Amino acid sequence: MVRIYLSIRIKILLLFCLRLFKNYHFGLGLESFKTWTYWVFAGTQSFSFPGVQRLLQPKAGSSNIEKAAAAQTMTIKDSVVEWAKSDNRRLLHVVYRVGDLDKTIKFYTECLGMKLLRKRDIPEEKYTNAFLGYGPEDSHFVVELTYNYGVDKYDIGTGFGHFGIAVEDVQKVVDIVKAKGGKVSREPGPVKGGKSIIAFVEDPDGYKFELIQRGPTPEPFCQVMLRVGDLERAVTFYEKAFGMKLLRMRDNPEQKYTLAMVGYGEEEQKITVLELTYNYGVTEYTKGNGYAQIAVGTDDVYKTAAAVREAGGTIVREPGPLPILNTKITACLDPDGWKSVFVDNVDLAKELE
Ligand SMILES: N[C@@H](CCC(=O)N[C@@H](CS)C(=O)NCC(=O)O)C(=O)O
């Protein structure tokens, strides 16, 4: 008797809760709610987030037809977004422009310890590409340098931050950079507000490389840092549209910035991550014309484009094969205007062969 009575009381309580939330939805959907709770509970330092007020918002539309339509749209959205998480994705390479290919290759190979993986010249289009990295392209994140004939200078803008390279001895690399006449813009030492030993060096075009002291790692090319104007918006986008995971967040109130590491995989120390940095109060940056995009591997560029659209991103290149190469790609912009290109995994493997 007591059990039946208790179970009825629990049911009544549940119904009451459902009734209470009937006219509300969580402002940015379940995913965002999950993200929000993650942020609040997983933040490593004192962290307050301005988006919290948006959590409960009145629901738009209340007729049954509207509700059914909304439910159907939600199911489609959820299915594409869910698919993005299970897609076979990997950060492939980062593309940017340099003014002197030989000078840059010399700096990356002699000072940063990268290998020149391949070069291709496209005289019809008047440019040359060089691929460099710490291992083969089919398993490592690499750089794709573009040299446009006759262009020797680029504006890097204020939004691009740096590339992160994990090294076992920061001082040793800094000494090599100095010996080769390279620029060291920040001497080795603990990062402000933290313990990791870092240094900053600049390549011949002024692209910054953060050297981060770590033990041996399968992926020394560990970060691409981009500045964003709204961290919650950016993280939610990379989670939904790209199927990435939020691996770490760190707020640094003394230095007035918060960063979020997003990527594919579980262990930040073993993969390349996108480091999204929010500087308190800064919502706009310039992009210049040097940094271009990151490339991501996918099993389906068409579904990818659908997921990006559902997550509120902008498709700037409709999915489909490239002329001549036949590799299927699609390209999009994130909410801050950073471009990414998705490349079909099978087509890319054929290209690499
Ligand atoms: N205001 C900085 C925020 C990001 C930041 O400060 N990052 C750390 C590395 S995670 C840094 O550059 N620290 C400089 C230092 O410790 O000297 C920016 O936009 O670059």
The ligand as a MOL file (V3000), in Angstrom:
LIG
                    3D

  0  0  0     0  0            999 V3000
M  V30 BEGIN CTAB
M  V30 COUNTS 20 19 0 0 0
M  V30 BEGIN ATOM
M  V30 1 N 45.3180 38.4370 -24.6200 0
M  V30 2 C 45.8560 37.1770 -25.0230 0
M  V30 3 C 45.0720 36.0840 -24.3320 0
M  V30 4 C 45.6180 34.7010 -24.6020 0
M  V30 5 C 46.8800 34.4550 -23.7980 0
M  V30 6 O 47.3470 35.3080 -23.0360 0
M  V30 7 N 47.4580 33.2680 -23.9820 0
M  V30 8 C 48.6270 32.8810 -23.2530 0
M  V30 9 C 49.0840 31.5170 -23.6880 0
M  V30 10 S 47.8610 30.2950 -23.3860 0
M  V30 11 C 49.7440 33.8650 -23.5250 0
M  V30 12 O 49.9290 34.2700 -24.6520 0
M  V30 13 N 50.4840 34.2440 -22.4800 0
M  V30 14 C 51.5550 35.1680 -22.6230 0
M  V30 15 C 52.5760 35.0100 -21.5430 0
M  V30 16 O 52.4260 34.1760 -20.6410 0
M  V30 17 O 53.5630 35.7350 -21.6280 0
M  V30 18 C 45.7210 37.0000 -26.5380 0
M  V30 19 O 44.7010 37.4050 -27.1090 0
M  V30 20 O 46.6520 36.4360 -27.1520 0
M  V30 END ATOM
M  V30 BEGIN BOND
M  V30 1 1 1 2
M  V30 2 1 2 3
M  V30 3 1 2 18
M  V30 4 1 3 4
M  V30 5 1 4 5
M  V30 6 2 5 6
M  V30 7 1 5 7
M  V30 8 1 7 8
M  V30 9 1 8 9
M  V30 10 1 8 11
M  V30 11 1 9 10
M  V30 12 2 11 12
M  V30 13 1 11 13
M  V30 14 1 13 14
M  V30 15 1 14 15
M  V30 16 2 15 16
M  V30 17 1 15 17
M  V30 18 2 18 19
M  V30 19 1 18 20
M  V30 END BOND
M  V30 END CTAB
M  END
